[in-house]
Amino acid sequence: MDAPTEPPPRQRRGLLIVLSSPSGAGKTTISRRLLEADPDIAMSVSATTRPKRPGEVEGRDYIFVDDAAFQRMIDGSEFVEWAPVFGYRYGTPKGAVKQALRDGRDILFDIDWQGTQQLKAAMGEDLVSIFLLPPSMEELERRLRARGTDSDSVISDRMTRAAAEISHWPEYEYVLVNHDVETCLQQVRAIVAAERLKKDRQTNLVASVRALTGQ
């Protein structure tokens, strides 16, 4: 009797994981911890017109370009999303994203609701969008003040912006309340694990099933 045929190894498309939140709700901390915990996730590298800061590395932190080059990239439809931020422009190059998806690599995006909408329009089927809420506006303000880096006027401005950003929570697939960093991180990791297993992302699933059933 012939030995049973081994099914081919499963393969999958990558994920585009978006984490959004108002400032102070924990997005940066959760993003950093997620990257540390999961080597299969890499941070998205954006192109920017912002000058390079000390210690930043070209191609690792950002792709640094001038205004003319950035505009040429816009005109050539080379971004999946881009936006002006505090006088500079930031954008995610389309080619790198598409290649990562084909290679089965996951990319993490730290972008706001506007960038998420652009990314959804361009790459919707591969997008996993997660919005982090603070436990309360009072707790959000406490966290902002605990940083000790912003003046009262800046904190007031951040709180106003936070209310506007929070109003977009229904546009996200997943909404988590960040009561505790560890719990929130585990919830995010559970979402990522489940999304990786969806049958639509298993590119070799049909061949695997046929090998199992001999059909």
C-alpha positions in Angstrom: 0.0 0.0 0.0 1.3 3.4 -0.9 2.1 5.8 1.9 -0.5 8.5 2.3 0.4 11.7 0.5 1.5 14.5 2.9 -0.5 17.7 2.3 1.7 20.6 1.3 2.6 23.2 4.0 0.0 25.9 4.4 0.8 29.3 3.3 -1.0 32.6 3.9 -1.2 36.2 2.8 0.1 38.8 5.2 -2.0 41.1 7.3 -2.1 44.9 7.5 -2.7 45.5 11.2 -3.8 49.0 12.1 -3.7 50.3 15.7 -5.4 53.6 16.2 -6.2 55.6 19.4 -6.2 59.1 20.7 -3.0 60.3 22.2 -2.5 58.8 25.7 -4.7 55.7 25.2 -1.8 53.3 24.9 -1.3 52.8 21.2 2.5 53.4 21.2 3.0 51.1 24.2 0.8 48.3 22.8 2.5 48.6 19.4 6.0 48.3 20.9 5.0 45.3 23.0 3.3 43.6 20.1 6.5 44.0 18.0 8.6 42.6 20.8 6.3 39.6 21.3 5.8 38.6 17.7 8.8 38.5 15.3 6.4 37.9 12.4 5.2 41.5 12.6 7.2 44.4 11.4 6.4 48.1 11.7 5.4 49.9 8.6 8.2 52.2 7.2 6.7 55.5 5.9 8.1 58.0 3.5 8.2 61.5 5.1 9.3 65.0 4.2 10.3 65.6 7.9 14.0 66.1 8.4 15.9 63.2 9.9 16.4 63.3 13.7 19.6 62.3 15.5 19.7 58.5 15.7 17.2 57.8 13.0 18.2 55.4 10.2 17.2 55.8 6.6 15.0 52.8 5.6 14.5 51.6 9.1 12.7 54.5 10.8 11.5 56.4 7.7 12.3 56.9 4.1 13.3 60.5 4.0 12.4 62.5 0.9 12.0 66.1 -0.1 8.7 67.8 -1.0 9.3 67.4 -4.7 10.0 63.7 -4.5 7.0 63.1 -2.2 4.7 64.9 -4.6 6.0 62.8 -7.5 5.1 59.7 -5.4 1.6 61.1 -4.9 1.2 61.8 -8.6 2.4 58.4 -9.5 -0.1 56.7 -7.1 2.8 55.2 -5.1 1.1 55.4 -1.7 -1.6 53.3 -0.1 -2.2 56.2 2.2 -0.7 59.6 3.0 -1.5 62.6 5.1 -0.1 65.9 6.3 1.0 65.9 9.9 2.2 69.0 11.8 3.5 70.7 8.6 5.1 67.6 7.0 3.8 64.8 4.9 3.9 61.1 5.7 2.9 58.2 3.4 3.1 54.4 3.1 4.7 53.2 -0.1 2.4 50.8 -2.0 5.1 48.5 -3.5 6.5 47.4 -0.1 3.1 46.7 1.3 2.0 44.5 -1.6 5.3 42.6 -1.5 4.9 41.9 2.2 1.4 40.6 1.7 2.6 38.2 -1.1 5.4 37.0 1.2 3.0 36.3 4.0 4.5 39.0 6.3 2.4 41.1 8.6 2.8 44.9 8.8 1.8 47.1 11.8 0.5 50.6 11.1 0.4 53.4 13.7 -2.0 55.7 11.8 -5.2 57.7 12.5 -8.7 57.2 11.3 -8.0 59.2 8.1 -5.1 57.0 7.1 -7.1 53.9 8.1 -9.9 54.9 5.7 -7.4 55.4 2.8 -5.7 52.0 3.6 -9.1 50.3 3.8 -10.1 51.7 0.4 -6.8 50.5 -1.2 -6.2 47.2 0.6 -9.4 46.4 2.4 -9.4 42.6 2.3 -6.0 42.4 3.9 -6.8 45.0 6.6 -7.3 44.3 10.3 -8.3 47.5 12.1 -8.2 47.9 15.9 -9.2 51.0 17.8 -8.0 51.5 21.4 -10.3 53.4 23.8 -9.2 54.8 27.2 -11.3 53.7 30.2 -12.6 57.2 30.6 -11.8 60.8 29.5 -10.7 61.5 33.1 -8.2 58.6 32.9 -7.0 59.8 29.5 -6.3 63.3 30.9 -4.5 61.7 33.9 -2.3 59.7 31.6 -1.4 62.7 29.5 -0.5 64.8 32.6 1.5 61.9 34.0 3.9 62.2 31.1 5.0 65.5 32.4 5.9 66.7 28.9 3.0 68.9 27.8 1.7 72.3 29.0 -2.0 72.7 30.1 -2.8 74.3 26.7 -1.3 71.3 24.8 -3.1 68.8 27.0 -6.4 70.7 26.5 -5.8 70.6 22.7 -5.0 66.8 22.9 -8.3 66.2 24.8 -10.3 68.1 22.2 -8.6 66.1 19.4 -9.2 62.9 21.4 -12.9 63.4 21.5 -13.0 63.9 17.7 -10.9 60.8 17.1 -13.0 58.7 19.4 -16.1 59.6 17.4 -14.7 57.4 14.5 -14.6 54.2 16.6 -17.5 52.6 14.6 -15.3 52.5 11.5 -13.0 49.9 13.0 -13.5 46.1 13.0 -12.3 45.7 16.6 -12.6 48.2 19.5 -10.8 47.5 22.8 -10.9 49.4 26.1 -7.3 49.7 27.4 -7.9 49.3 31.1 -4.6 47.4 31.5 -1.7 47.1 29.1 -1.1 43.4 29.6 -4.8 42.5 29.1 -5.1 44.8 26.1 -1.9 43.3 24.5 -3.3 39.8 24.9 -6.5 40.8 23.3 -4.7 42.3 20.3 -2.5 39.2 20.0 -5.7 37.0 20.0 -7.2 39.1 17.2 -4.0 38.8 15.1 -3.9 35.0 15.7 -7.5 34.6 14.6 -7.1 36.8 11.6 -4.1 34.8 10.4 -6.2 31.6 10.5 -9.1 32.9 8.3 -9.6 30.5 5.4 -9.5 33.4 2.8 -5.9 34.1 3.8 -4.7 30.5 3.5 -3.4 30.7 0.0 -2.6 26.9 -0.2 -5.7 25.7 1.6 -7.4 24.3 -1.5 -4.3 22.2 -2.4 -4.0 21.1 1.1 -7.6 19.8 1.3 -7.3 18.1 -2.1 -4.1 16.3 -0.9 -5.9 15.2 2.2 -9.0 13.9 0.4 -7.3 12.6 -2.7 -9.6 14.6 -4.9 
